[in-house]
C-alpha cells in the first residue's frame, strides 16, 4: 500500500507518524503525478486538489483496477481489494494452479 500526497516530504512524514501508518507515503509536491494521471479535481480551482483515487496494481506498476475515491460508495471495500489482489496473483504466479497429473 502506498499513499501519495501533495505535501512536502517532511509534512507527509509527520502525518504518517501522527496516524501511526506502517505503509509508504510519497510526496508529489510538484503535482507531476496529478497531471500525468489526470487526477485534477475540477470543482476546486483554488486549492488544486487531487481527485481521491485508489488503484490496484500489478508488480510492474501496471494498473489493474481504478476506484473513484469519492464518498463511501466510490471507495473499494476490503472484499473488492482482496478479490483484486487474488486476480493479480492468479495472473502473475505460474504456481497458482496445481500442476497437472
Kinemage of the C-alpha trace (Angstrom):
@kinemage 1
@onewidth
@group {chain A} dominant
@subgroup {mainchain}
@vectorlist {calphas} color= white
{ca unk a 1} P 0.000 0.000 0.000
{ca unk a 2} L 1.234 3.481 -0.839
{ca unk a 3} L -0.245 6.895 -0.100
{ca unk a 4} L 0.624 9.898 -2.253
{ca unk a 5} L 0.145 13.447 -1.016
{ca unk a 6} L 0.922 16.892 -2.392
{ca unk a 7} L 2.567 17.862 0.892
{ca unk a 8} L 6.308 18.343 1.208
{ca unk a 9} L 8.108 15.113 2.249
{ca unk a 10} L 8.633 16.283 5.840
{ca unk a 11} L 4.913 17.131 6.226
{ca unk a 12} L 3.885 13.766 4.746
{ca unk a 13} L 6.330 12.018 7.115
{ca unk a 14} L 4.896 13.868 10.112
{ca unk a 15} L 1.357 12.949 9.067
{ca unk a 16} L 2.385 9.317 8.600
{ca unk a 17} L 3.963 9.248 12.068
{ca unk a 18} L 0.957 11.044 13.566
{ca unk a 19} L -1.513 8.418 12.387
{ca unk a 20} L 0.852 5.516 13.059
{ca unk a 21} L 0.816 4.361 9.431
{ca unk a 22} L 3.091 1.441 8.569
{ca unk a 23} L 2.946 1.889 4.810
{ca unk a 24} L 4.875 4.134 2.432
{ca unk a 25} L 3.947 7.783 1.969
{ca unk a 26} L 5.184 9.532 -1.165
{ca unk a 27} L 5.260 13.257 -1.882
{ca unk a 28} L 4.027 14.756 -5.145
{ca unk a 29} L 4.632 18.355 -4.079
{ca unk a 30} L 5.197 19.449 -7.694
{ca unk a 31} L 1.941 17.632 -8.668
{ca unk a 32} L 3.579 15.807 -11.580
{ca unk a 33} L 1.659 12.573 -10.909
{ca unk a 34} L -1.550 14.550 -10.601
{ca unk a 35} L -1.096 15.876 -14.155
{ca unk a 36} L 0.209 12.620 -15.654
{ca unk a 37} L -2.644 10.543 -14.226
{ca unk a 38} L -5.218 13.277 -14.910
{ca unk a 39} L -6.301 13.413 -11.271
{ca unk a 40} L -7.026 17.143 -11.105
{ca unk a 41} L -10.151 17.925 -9.104
{ca unk a 42} L -12.114 20.367 -11.280
{ca unk a 43} L -14.618 21.624 -8.708
{ca unk a 44} L -11.967 23.422 -6.596
{ca unk a 45} L -9.829 25.793 -8.649
{ca unk a 46} L -8.309 27.454 -5.563
{ca unk a 47} L -6.551 24.578 -3.771
{ca unk a 48} L -5.736 22.359 -6.791
{ca unk a 49} L -6.624 19.085 -5.010
{ca unk a 50} L -6.289 15.554 -6.316
{ca unk a 51} L -9.333 13.523 -7.258
{ca unk a 52} L -9.331 10.877 -4.499
{ca unk a 53} L -8.466 7.643 -6.286
{ca unk a 54} L -7.487 4.084 -5.371
{ca unk a 55} L -5.504 1.916 -7.797
{ca unk a 56} L -4.713 -1.755 -7.543
{ca unk a 57} L -1.518 -2.505 -9.427
{ca unk a 58} L 0.498 -5.353 -10.839
{ca unk a 59} L 4.096 -5.672 -9.556
{ca unk a 60} L 5.442 -3.747 -12.572
{ca unk a 61} L 3.005 -0.917 -11.630
{ca unk a 62} L 0.563 -1.610 -14.464
{ca unk a 63} L -2.913 -0.603 -13.342
{ca unk a 64} L -5.288 -3.493 -12.652
{ca unk a 65} L -8.341 -1.552 -11.453
{ca unk a 66} L -9.221 2.052 -10.578
{ca unk a 67} L -11.691 3.104 -7.898
{ca unk a 68} L -13.197 6.556 -7.606
{ca unk a 69} L -12.482 7.653 -4.051
{ca unk a 70} L -15.449 9.987 -3.722
{ca unk a 71} L -17.756 9.360 -0.819
{ca unk a 72} L -18.367 5.975 0.689
{ca unk a 73} L -19.740 4.176 -2.377
{ca unk a 74} L -16.790 5.034 -4.636
{ca unk a 75} L -14.110 3.580 -2.382
{ca unk a 76} L -13.175 -0.096 -2.626
{ca unk a 77} L -14.268 -2.411 0.140
{ca unk a 78} L -11.846 -4.816 1.771
{ca unk a 79} L -13.544 -7.604 -0.181
{ca unk a 80} L -13.006 -5.796 -3.511
{ca unk a 81} L -9.335 -5.246 -2.678
{ca unk a 82} L -8.977 -8.901 -1.687
{ca unk a 83} L -10.508 -10.006 -4.990
{ca unk a 84} L -8.260 -7.623 -6.939
{ca unk a 85} L -5.141 -8.971 -5.249
{ca unk a 86} L -6.336 -12.517 -5.893
{ca unk a 87} L -6.831 -11.728 -9.608
{ca unk a 88} L -3.378 -10.138 -9.821
{ca unk a 89} L -1.789 -13.104 -8.026
{ca unk a 90} L -3.533 -15.583 -10.311
{ca unk a 91} L -2.201 -13.754 -13.374
{ca unk a 92} L 1.415 -13.362 -12.230
{ca unk a 93} L 2.055 -16.673 -10.440
{ca unk a 94} L 2.855 -19.729 -12.511
{ca unk a 95} L 2.278 -21.844 -9.434
{ca unk a 96} L -1.289 -20.591 -8.842
{ca unk a 97} L -2.913 -23.737 -10.220
{ca unk a 98} L -1.682 -27.173 -9.127
{ca unk a 99} L 0.487 -28.954 -11.688
{ca unk a 100} L -1.306 -31.416 -13.972
{ca unk a 101} L -1.018 -35.100 -13.059
